[in-house]
Amino acid sequence: MTGTLREAVVHTLPSVPALPPAGGRGLAVAPSTRAFLAVAALGAGLLHAALAPSAPPVLLALLLAASIAELGWAVATLARDRPPLFGLVPALALVPVGLWASLAVVGATATSGSVLVLPLLPMGAASLLDVAVAATTAVALRRRRPARADSGALRFVAALVLSAAAVCAVTVPALGQTDAGIAAVTLHHHH
């Protein structure tokens, strides 16, 4: 009787495709998805790089490390069908968000009265972009569908242009709120 029950259960369960190899290296990502992921990571990396100079030394190092990782991953994602560390990206993309949340909690509970304040708009925009990268990657990993071979160049270019426009709409105003953005505007007016 248990054999019959097992067969009934196995036949009623939906078919689940095999997981890609460790790290998601076996999953080719659609060009339009890669375009969005790369542009969003680029925007977050630029924001973290712009925030770094005004941060204390330890935070400066962390922001620069996050920035270098995001910018490097953005370039690699555009260059390859299979982005590097794709299976780890949902967690890795949330590291800067977790860092910011930790700083906010520590600052809010500090008894010394000195609260480390990072500009809300740039950190919020960078966090939004990081969450978008994490969520998009998680959905792509969950679907486990390889990219279609018939994705045309026009679709890729359209996705790249739309993604760049959306990310610029978030990133440019946020960059203007960083010390680097303010210095750039001030420097421009002296000419």
C-alpha positions as CSV (number, residue, x, y, z in Angstrom):
1,M,0.0,0.0,0.0
2,T,2.8,2.4,0.7
3,G,4.2,1.9,-2.8
4,T,0.8,2.9,-4.3
5,L,0.6,5.9,-2.0
6,R,4.1,7.1,-2.9
7,E,3.3,6.8,-6.6
8,A,0.1,8.8,-6.1
9,V,2.0,11.6,-4.3
10,V,4.8,11.6,-6.8
11,H,2.3,11.9,-9.7
12,T,0.4,14.8,-8.1
13,L,3.4,16.9,-7.3
14,P,4.4,19.5,-9.9
15,S,7.5,18.9,-11.9
16,V,10.3,21.0,-10.7
17,P,13.3,21.5,-13.0
18,A,16.7,20.8,-11.6
19,L,18.5,23.6,-9.8
20,P,21.4,25.3,-11.7
21,P,24.9,24.4,-10.4
22,A,26.2,26.1,-7.3
23,G,26.3,29.9,-7.5
24,G,23.8,30.0,-10.4
25,R,26.6,29.6,-13.0
26,G,24.5,27.3,-15.1
27,L,21.7,29.8,-15.6
28,A,22.0,32.1,-18.6
29,V,20.1,35.3,-18.0
30,A,18.0,37.0,-20.6
31,P,19.8,40.1,-22.1
32,S,17.0,42.4,-21.1
33,T,17.2,41.2,-17.5
34,R,21.0,41.5,-17.6
35,A,20.7,45.1,-18.9
36,F,18.4,46.1,-16.0
37,L,20.6,44.3,-13.4
38,A,23.8,45.9,-14.7
39,V,22.4,49.5,-14.9
40,A,20.9,49.2,-11.4
41,A,24.1,47.9,-9.9
42,L,26.0,50.7,-11.8
43,G,23.7,53.3,-10.2
44,A,24.1,51.9,-6.7
45,G,27.9,51.7,-7.2
46,L,28.1,55.3,-8.3
47,L,26.0,56.4,-5.3
48,H,28.2,54.5,-2.9
49,A,31.3,55.9,-4.5
50,A,29.9,59.5,-4.2
51,L,29.1,58.9,-0.5
52,A,32.5,57.5,0.4
53,P,34.6,60.7,0.6
54,S,32.4,62.3,3.2
55,A,32.3,59.2,5.4
56,P,34.6,58.3,8.4
57,P,37.6,56.1,7.4
58,V,36.0,52.7,8.3
59,L,32.8,53.5,6.6
60,L,34.8,55.0,3.7
61,A,36.5,51.6,3.2
62,L,33.2,49.8,3.3
63,L,31.5,52.1,0.9
64,L,34.4,51.9,-1.5
65,A,34.4,48.1,-1.3
66,A,30.7,48.0,-2.0
67,S,31.1,50.5,-4.9
68,I,34.0,48.5,-6.5
69,A,32.0,45.3,-6.2
70,E,28.8,46.8,-7.7
71,L,30.6,48.5,-10.5
72,G,32.7,45.4,-11.3
73,W,29.7,43.2,-11.2
74,A,27.7,45.5,-13.5
75,V,30.4,45.4,-16.1
76,A,30.7,41.6,-15.8
77,T,26.9,41.2,-16.0
78,L,26.7,43.1,-19.3
79,A,29.7,41.2,-20.7
80,R,28.5,37.6,-20.0
81,D,25.4,35.5,-20.5
82,R,25.9,34.1,-17.1
83,P,26.6,36.8,-14.6
84,P,29.2,36.0,-11.9
85,L,28.1,34.8,-8.5
86,F,24.5,35.0,-9.7
87,G,23.2,32.6,-7.0
88,L,24.8,34.8,-4.3
89,V,23.6,38.2,-5.6
90,P,20.3,38.3,-3.7
91,A,22.2,38.2,-0.4
92,L,25.2,40.2,-1.5
93,A,23.1,43.0,-2.9
94,L,21.5,43.5,0.4
95,V,24.8,43.8,2.4
96,P,24.9,47.7,1.9
97,V,21.3,47.9,2.9
98,G,22.0,45.9,6.0
99,L,25.0,48.1,6.8
100,W,22.9,51.3,6.5
101,A,20.2,49.7,8.7
102,S,22.9,48.8,11.3
103,L,24.3,52.3,11.3
104,A,20.8,53.7,11.8
105,V,20.1,51.5,14.8
106,V,23.5,52.2,16.3
107,G,23.1,55.9,15.8
108,A,19.6,55.9,17.2
109,T,20.7,54.1,20.3
110,A,24.1,55.8,20.8
111,T,24.5,57.3,24.3
112,S,27.5,59.5,23.2
113,G,25.2,61.8,21.3
114,S,27.2,61.6,18.1
115,V,25.1,60.1,15.4
116,L,26.7,59.1,12.1
117,V,24.4,60.7,9.5
118,L,24.5,59.6,5.9
119,P,22.3,61.6,3.5
120,L,18.9,60.1,3.3
121,L,18.2,60.5,-0.4
122,P,21.5,59.0,-1.7
123,M,21.4,56.1,0.7
124,G,17.8,55.5,0.1
125,A,18.2,55.5,-3.7
126,A,21.2,53.2,-3.4
127,S,19.3,50.9,-1.2
128,L,16.3,50.9,-3.6
129,L,18.6,50.0,-6.4
130,D,20.3,47.2,-4.4
131,V,16.9,45.8,-3.4
132,A,15.8,45.9,-7.1
133,V,18.9,43.9,-8.0
134,A,18.3,41.4,-5.2
135,A,14.7,41.0,-6.1
136,T,15.2,40.7,-9.8
137,T,18.0,38.2,-9.4
138,A,15.9,36.2,-6.9
139,V,13.0,36.0,-9.4
140,A,15.3,34.9,-12.2
141,L,16.8,32.2,-10.0
142,R,13.4,31.1,-8.8
143,R,12.1,30.8,-12.4
144,R,15.1,28.8,-13.4
145,R,14.4,29.4,-17.0
146,P,17.4,29.9,-19.3
147,A,17.5,32.8,-21.6
148,R,15.8,32.4,-24.9
149,A,18.2,32.3,-27.9
150,D,15.8,34.4,-30.0
151,S,16.1,37.5,-27.8
152,G,17.0,40.2,-30.4
153,A,19.4,43.1,-30.3
154,L,16.5,45.5,-30.5
155,R,14.9,44.1,-27.3
156,F,18.2,44.3,-25.5
157,V,18.8,47.9,-26.6
158,A,15.2,48.9,-25.6
159,A,15.6,47.3,-22.2
160,L,19.0,49.0,-21.7
161,V,17.6,52.4,-22.7
162,L,14.5,52.1,-20.5
163,S,16.6,50.7,-17.5
164,A,19.1,53.5,-17.9
165,A,16.4,56.1,-18.0
166,A,14.7,54.7,-14.9
167,V,18.0,54.4,-13.0
168,C,19.1,57.9,-14.0
169,A,15.8,59.3,-12.7
170,V,16.6,57.8,-9.3
171,T,20.4,58.2,-9.3
172,V,21.0,61.8,-10.6
173,P,19.0,63.6,-8.0
174,A,20.5,61.5,-5.3
175,L,24.0,62.2,-6.6
176,G,23.3,65.9,-6.3
177,Q,22.6,65.4,-2.5
178,T,26.1,63.9,-1.8
179,D,29.1,66.0,-0.9
180,A,30.6,65.1,-4.2
181,G,27.5,66.3,-6.1
182,I,27.4,69.5,-4.1
183,A,31.1,70.1,-4.8
184,A,30.6,69.5,-8.5
185,V,27.8,72.1,-8.6
186,T,29.8,74.6,-6.6
187,L,32.9,74.1,-8.7
188,H,30.9,74.5,-11.9
189,H,29.6,78.0,-10.7
190,H,33.1,79.3,-10.1
191,H,34.1,79.0,-13.8
